[in-house]
Amino acid sequence: MTSFATPLPHIWVDQDDQLAALCQQWQQLDELAMDTEFIRTDTFFPRPALLQVGDGAACYLLDVLALQDLEPLKKLLAEGPLKVFHSCSEDLEMLAHWLGVLPQPLVDTQLAAAFALQDAGMGYQRLVEDLLGLKLEKGETRSDWLQRPLTASQQKYAAQDVEYLLPVWHRLKDKLQQLGWLDAVLEESRWLVTEAEAQSSDQAWLRLKQAWQLNAQQLAVLQALSLWREETARVKDRPRSRVAADALLQALAARQPEEVADIARLEEATPGWVKRYAPEVLEVIAQASQLSEEHWPQERVSPISKEYKTTRKQLRQALSEEAKELELPQELLARRKQQDAWLQDLLTGQVPEVSEQCPAWRRERLLGVLNRLQVDTP
């Protein structure tokens, strides 16, 4: 096994000409390791703090607070070498908001590990330990990445996030080629980018777990309120919960107040919130309450009902059998959110859908599972 006793040099990048030269150099490579550091405690959007790049010879820490000309970086992300990330969903969100660009082509080593090692959700530190025999420190996980200068410990931690990513990917890639899953992993990684591009506010109401308690007309109001919250949170750059808690949206949709005083009587609404948001929320409710029945969402089936629990068990069993046959973790076939959507369709007489853009190897399997369940579901 290759020795990793000598760490790669860590290079701080905070000059535009320095970044431009590096991006031109990196464009000639086959692959790059990448990671991001950001803060997201009191904002809707992640606040970029650092972008790490590893090229196999050194680890580069890009100071995104100092760099001004980011066009070379955007070009690098949009084309050129394969970008290797680990568990990249939040990185994609940050890059899309910060630069308006998503990295392509891309591969996610957490996804690769699920196929190669049959272990879904494997963390970077454990992957490095299992594949390279190195134990990394975790001390800076919740660090303040917006402070300057970063401490030596912070810089070391950030650099290590890309220092071993390429060797990890090479070992996973060898295993994937042996198992015949390499093309599927690359296809699934492209799907991650497709999903990141397709983020929509229209389905924000599905975040509310108690929505099943409302009827179809109330759901139409909830849908409008959730969209209002999403757009307000984006404009104000505040967390959704700071704009309006789920419980408050639920109460507003259920009772549909017509006056500010009616909202003020809700125990979920604080005086400050009423003063700040009540007038515009009343307008949202008034407009949504006038929607005709054809525009109402489908009522949600209770997740505590017997039929829901029975069908959920059938779906999970069917997915488990498919995963066992493929010798893959069940989580690779369908995420919980997708399963919940299918359950609602199955139990309300709708035809469950699998996106045509879904990776072909998985789409074929899922369509078979859903077709069989449609026959069995009363």
C-alpha positions as CSV (number, residue, x, y, z in Angstrom):
1,M,0.0,0.0,0.0
2,T,1.2,3.5,-0.8
3,S,2.6,5.4,2.1
4,F,0.9,8.6,3.2
5,A,3.3,9.4,5.9
6,T,4.3,12.8,4.4
7,P,1.4,15.2,4.1
8,L,1.0,17.1,0.8
9,P,1.8,20.8,1.0
10,H,-1.1,23.2,1.8
11,I,-1.2,26.3,-0.3
12,W,-3.3,29.4,0.5
13,V,-4.9,31.0,-2.5
14,D,-6.2,34.6,-2.2
15,Q,-5.0,36.4,-5.3
16,D,-6.9,36.5,-8.6
17,D,-3.9,36.0,-10.8
18,Q,-2.8,33.0,-8.7
19,L,-6.3,31.4,-9.0
20,A,-6.3,32.0,-12.8
21,A,-3.0,30.4,-13.3
22,L,-4.0,27.4,-11.2
23,C,-7.3,26.9,-13.0
24,Q,-5.5,26.9,-16.3
25,Q,-3.1,24.3,-15.0
26,W,-5.9,22.2,-13.5
27,Q,-7.9,22.2,-16.8
28,Q,-5.2,19.9,-18.2
29,L,-5.7,17.2,-15.5
30,D,-8.0,14.2,-15.6
31,E,-9.4,14.7,-12.1
32,L,-9.5,17.0,-9.1
33,A,-10.5,16.5,-5.5
34,M,-12.9,19.2,-4.2
35,D,-14.7,20.2,-1.0
36,T,-16.2,23.3,0.5
37,E,-16.6,24.9,3.9
38,F,-19.5,27.2,4.6
39,I,-21.6,28.6,7.5
40,R,-25.4,28.2,7.6
41,T,-26.7,29.0,11.1
42,D,-28.9,32.0,10.6
43,T,-29.3,32.3,6.8
44,F,-31.3,30.5,4.2
45,F,-28.4,30.2,1.8
46,P,-25.1,28.7,2.9
47,R,-22.4,31.4,3.2
48,P,-19.3,30.3,1.4
49,A,-16.1,30.4,3.4
50,L,-13.5,28.2,1.7
51,L,-13.1,26.0,-1.4
52,Q,-10.5,23.2,-1.2
53,V,-8.9,21.7,-4.3
54,G,-6.5,18.7,-4.4
55,D,-4.6,17.8,-7.5
56,G,-2.5,15.0,-6.1
57,A,0.6,17.1,-5.7
58,A,-0.8,19.7,-3.2
59,C,-3.9,20.9,-1.4
60,Y,-5.1,24.4,-2.3
61,L,-7.2,26.4,0.1
62,L,-9.1,29.0,-1.9
63,D,-10.1,32.0,0.2
64,V,-13.5,32.8,-1.3
65,L,-13.7,35.9,0.9
66,A,-10.8,37.5,-0.8
67,L,-10.9,36.4,-4.4
68,Q,-12.8,38.7,-6.8
69,D,-12.4,37.3,-10.3
70,L,-14.1,33.9,-10.2
71,E,-14.6,33.4,-13.9
72,P,-11.6,30.9,-14.2
73,L,-13.1,28.9,-11.4
74,K,-16.6,28.9,-12.9
75,K,-15.1,27.6,-16.2
76,L,-13.1,24.9,-14.3
77,L,-16.3,23.7,-12.5
78,A,-18.4,23.7,-15.6
79,E,-16.0,21.6,-17.8
80,G,-12.7,19.9,-17.8
81,P,-11.5,17.3,-15.3
82,L,-13.6,15.0,-13.2
83,K,-14.5,16.6,-9.9
84,V,-14.3,14.2,-7.0
85,F,-16.4,15.2,-4.0
86,H,-17.6,13.3,-0.9
87,S,-21.3,13.6,0.1
88,C,-21.7,16.5,-2.2
89,S,-25.4,17.6,-1.9
90,E,-24.7,20.6,0.3
91,D,-21.6,21.5,-1.7
92,L,-23.7,21.6,-4.8
93,E,-26.2,23.8,-3.2
94,M,-23.5,26.2,-2.0
95,L,-21.8,26.3,-5.4
96,A,-25.1,26.8,-7.3
97,H,-26.0,29.8,-5.1
98,W,-22.5,31.3,-4.9
99,L,-21.3,30.9,-8.4
100,G,-24.4,29.9,-10.4
101,V,-22.5,26.8,-11.6
102,L,-22.6,23.2,-10.7
103,P,-19.5,21.0,-11.1
104,Q,-19.4,18.7,-14.1
105,P,-18.3,16.0,-14.7
106,L,-18.6,14.9,-11.1
107,V,-18.4,11.8,-8.9
108,D,-19.3,11.4,-5.3
109,T,-17.2,9.0,-3.2
110,Q,-19.9,8.4,-0.7
111,L,-22.1,7.1,-3.5
112,A,-19.2,5.1,-4.9
113,A,-18.6,3.5,-1.5
114,A,-22.3,2.4,-1.4
115,F,-21.9,0.5,-4.6
116,A,-18.3,-0.8,-4.0
117,L,-18.5,-1.6,-0.3
118,Q,-22.3,-2.0,0.1
119,D,-22.2,0.7,2.8
120,A,-24.6,3.6,2.3
121,G,-23.9,6.9,4.0
122,M,-20.2,6.2,4.8
123,G,-18.4,9.2,6.2
124,Y,-15.1,10.5,4.8
125,Q,-13.0,9.8,7.9
126,R,-14.1,6.2,8.1
127,L,-13.6,5.7,4.4
128,V,-10.0,7.1,4.6
129,E,-9.4,4.8,7.6
130,D,-10.8,1.7,6.0
131,L,-9.2,2.1,2.6
132,L,-5.9,4.0,3.4
133,G,-5.3,3.0,7.0
134,L,-5.2,6.6,8.2
135,K,-7.1,8.0,11.1
136,L,-8.1,11.7,10.6
137,E,-9.0,14.2,13.3
138,K,-12.5,15.6,13.5
139,G,-11.9,18.5,15.8
140,E,-12.8,21.3,13.4
141,T,-16.1,20.0,12.1
142,R,-18.2,22.8,13.6
143,S,-15.5,25.5,13.3
144,D,-16.0,29.1,12.3
145,W,-14.8,29.1,8.7
146,L,-15.6,32.7,8.1
147,Q,-13.0,34.0,10.6
148,R,-9.7,35.2,9.2
149,P,-7.0,34.2,9.5
150,L,-7.9,30.6,9.8
151,T,-6.0,28.7,12.5
152,A,-3.3,26.1,11.6
153,S,-5.7,23.4,12.9
154,Q,-8.5,24.7,10.6
155,Q,-6.2,24.8,7.6
156,K,-4.9,21.3,8.3
157,Y,-8.5,19.9,8.7
158,A,-9.7,21.6,5.5
159,A,-6.7,20.4,3.5
160,Q,-7.2,16.8,4.6
161,D,-10.7,16.8,3.2
162,V,-9.2,16.8,-0.3
163,E,-5.7,15.4,0.5
164,Y,-6.9,11.8,0.5
165,L,-9.9,12.0,-1.7
166,L,-8.2,11.0,-4.9
167,P,-6.5,7.9,-3.5
168,V,-9.8,6.9,-2.0
169,W,-11.5,7.4,-5.3
170,H,-8.8,5.3,-7.1
171,R,-9.4,2.4,-4.8
172,L,-13.1,2.6,-5.1
173,K,-12.9,3.0,-8.8
174,D,-10.8,-0.3,-9.1
175,K,-13.4,-2.1,-7.0
176,L,-16.3,-0.7,-9.1
177,Q,-14.7,-1.8,-12.3
178,Q,-14.3,-5.3,-10.8
179,L,-18.0,-5.4,-9.8
180,G,-19.2,-3.8,-13.0
181,W,-20.8,-0.8,-11.3
182,L,-18.5,2.1,-12.5
183,D,-20.9,3.3,-15.2
184,A,-23.8,3.2,-12.8
185,V,-21.9,5.3,-10.2
186,L,-21.0,7.9,-12.8
187,E,-24.6,8.0,-14.0
188,E,-25.9,8.4,-10.5
189,S,-23.4,11.2,-9.9
190,R,-24.8,13.0,-12.9
191,W,-28.2,12.5,-11.5
192,L,-27.1,14.3,-8.3
193,V,-26.3,17.3,-10.4
194,T,-29.6,17.0,-12.3
195,E,-31.6,17.0,-9.0
196,A,-29.6,20.0,-7.8
197,E,-30.6,21.9,-10.9
198,A,-34.2,21.0,-10.6
199,Q,-34.8,22.4,-7.1
200,S,-38.3,23.9,-7.0
201,S,-40.3,25.9,-4.4
202,D,-43.6,24.6,-5.7
203,Q,-43.4,21.4,-3.6
204,A,-42.2,23.1,-0.4
205,W,-45.5,22.2,1.4
206,L,-44.5,18.5,1.3
207,R,-41.9,19.4,4.0
208,L,-44.7,19.7,6.5
209,K,-45.1,16.2,8.1
210,Q,-48.5,16.9,9.6
211,A,-50.1,18.0,6.3
212,W,-52.1,14.7,6.2
213,Q,-54.3,16.2,8.9
214,L,-55.7,18.8,6.5
215,N,-58.4,18.4,3.8
216,A,-57.8,19.2,0.1
217,Q,-59.0,22.8,0.4
218,Q,-56.8,23.5,3.4
219,L,-53.9,21.9,1.6
220,A,-54.3,24.4,-1.2
221,V,-53.9,27.2,1.4
222,L,-51.0,25.3,3.0
223,Q,-49.3,25.0,-0.4
224,A,-49.6,28.8,-1.0
225,L,-48.3,29.6,2.5
226,S,-45.4,27.2,2.1
227,L,-44.5,28.9,-1.2
228,W,-44.7,32.3,0.5
229,R,-42.4,31.2,3.3
230,E,-39.9,29.7,0.8
231,E,-39.8,32.9,-1.3
232,T,-39.7,35.2,1.8
233,A,-36.8,33.1,3.3
234,R,-34.9,33.4,0.0
235,V,-35.4,37.1,-0.3
236,K,-34.5,37.8,3.4
237,D,-31.9,35.1,3.4
238,R,-33.2,33.7,6.7
239,P,-33.9,30.1,7.7
240,R,-37.5,28.9,6.9
241,S,-38.2,28.4,10.6
242,R,-37.3,32.0,11.3
243,V,-39.9,33.2,8.8
244,A,-42.6,30.8,10.0
245,A,-42.6,27.6,11.9
246,D,-44.2,24.5,10.4
247,A,-46.8,24.5,13.2
248,L,-47.8,28.1,12.5
249,L,-48.3,27.3,8.8
250,Q,-50.4,24.3,9.7
251,A,-52.6,26.3,12.0
252,L,-53.0,29.1,9.5
253,A,-54.1,26.6,6.7
254,A,-56.5,24.8,9.1
255,R,-58.2,28.0,10.4
256,Q,-57.7,30.4,7.5
257,P,-58.1,33.6,9.5
258,E,-59.5,36.7,7.8
259,E,-58.3,39.4,10.2
260,V,-55.0,40.3,11.9
261,A,-56.8,39.8,15.3
262,D,-57.6,36.2,14.3
263,I,-54.0,35.5,13.7
264,A,-53.0,37.1,16.9
265,R,-55.2,34.7,18.8
266,L,-53.2,31.7,17.4
267,E,-50.9,30.4,20.1
268,E,-48.3,29.6,17.4
269,A,-48.1,33.3,16.4
270,T,-45.9,35.6,18.5
271,P,-46.8,39.3,18.7
272,G,-43.6,40.2,16.8
273,W,-44.4,37.7,14.0
274,V,-48.0,39.1,13.7
275,K,-46.7,42.7,13.4
276,R,-44.1,41.7,10.8
277,Y,-46.0,39.2,8.6
278,A,-49.8,39.1,9.3
279,P,-51.0,41.5,6.6
280,E,-49.2,39.8,3.7
281,V,-50.1,36.3,5.0
282,L,-53.8,37.3,5.1
283,E,-53.5,38.2,1.5
284,V,-51.9,34.9,0.7
285,I,-54.7,33.0,2.5
286,A,-57.4,35.0,0.9
287,Q,-56.1,34.3,-2.6
288,A,-55.5,30.6,-2.0
289,S,-58.9,30.1,-0.3
290,Q,-60.6,31.2,-3.6
291,L,-59.0,28.5,-5.7
292,S,-61.4,26.2,-7.4
293,E,-61.4,22.5,-6.5
294,E,-59.6,21.5,-9.6
295,H,-56.5,23.3,-8.3
296,W,-56.6,21.7,-4.9
297,P,-53.8,19.2,-4.1
298,Q,-54.6,15.5,-3.5
299,E,-55.4,14.8,0.1
300,R,-52.7,13.0,2.0
301,V,-53.2,9.5,3.4
302,S,-52.6,9.3,7.1
303,P,-49.2,7.7,7.8
304,I,-50.7,6.1,10.9
305,S,-53.5,4.4,9.0
306,K,-53.5,0.7,8.6
307,E,-53.6,0.8,4.8
308,Y,-50.6,3.2,4.8
309,K,-48.5,1.0,7.1
310,T,-49.4,-2.1,5.1
311,T,-48.5,-0.6,1.8
312,R,-45.3,0.9,3.2
313,K,-44.3,-2.5,4.4
314,Q,-44.9,-4.0,1.0
315,L,-42.9,-1.3,-0.7
316,R,-40.0,-1.6,1.6
317,Q,-40.0,-5.4,1.3
318,A,-40.1,-5.2,-2.5
319,L,-37.2,-2.7,-2.5
320,S,-35.3,-4.9,-0.1
321,E,-35.7,-7.9,-2.4
322,E,-34.4,-5.9,-5.4
323,A,-31.5,-4.6,-3.4
324,K,-30.6,-8.1,-2.2
325,E,-30.6,-9.4,-5.7
326,L,-28.3,-6.6,-6.9
327,E,-26.1,-7.0,-3.8
328,L,-26.5,-3.3,-3.0
329,P,-27.8,-1.2,-0.1
330,Q,-31.6,-0.6,-0.3
331,E,-31.0,3.1,0.1
332,L,-29.5,3.3,-3.4
333,L,-32.8,2.3,-5.0
334,A,-35.1,5.0,-3.5
335,R,-34.8,7.7,-0.8
336,R,-37.4,8.0,1.9
337,K,-38.9,11.2,0.4
338,Q,-39.4,9.4,-2.9
339,Q,-40.9,6.4,-1.2
340,D,-43.4,8.6,0.7
341,A,-44.5,10.2,-2.6
342,W,-45.0,6.7,-4.2
343,L,-47.0,5.6,-1.1
344,Q,-49.4,8.6,-1.5
345,D,-49.9,7.8,-5.2
346,L,-50.5,4.1,-4.6
347,L,-53.1,4.8,-1.9
348,T,-54.9,7.5,-3.7
349,G,-55.3,5.7,-7.1
350,Q,-52.6,7.6,-8.9
351,V,-49.9,6.1,-11.0
352,P,-46.5,6.4,-9.3
353,E,-43.9,8.0,-11.5
354,V,-40.2,7.5,-12.0
355,S,-38.5,10.3,-13.7
356,E,-37.3,9.6,-17.2
357,Q,-34.0,11.2,-16.3
358,C,-33.5,8.7,-13.4
359,P,-30.4,6.5,-14.1
360,A,-31.5,3.7,-16.4
361,W,-30.3,0.8,-14.4
362,R,-32.4,1.9,-11.4
363,R,-35.4,3.2,-13.3
364,E,-36.1,-0.2,-14.9
365,R,-36.0,-1.9,-11.5
366,L,-38.2,0.7,-9.8
367,L,-40.8,0.6,-12.5
368,G,-41.1,-3.2,-12.1
369,V,-41.5,-2.8,-8.3
370,L,-44.2,-0.1,-8.6
371,N,-46.1,-2.0,-11.3
372,R,-46.3,-5.1,-9.1
373,L,-47.4,-3.0,-6.1
374,Q,-50.1,-1.3,-8.2
375,V,-51.6,-4.7,-8.9
376,D,-51.5,-5.7,-5.2
377,T,-52.7,-2.4,-3.7
378,P,-56.5,-2.2,-3.2
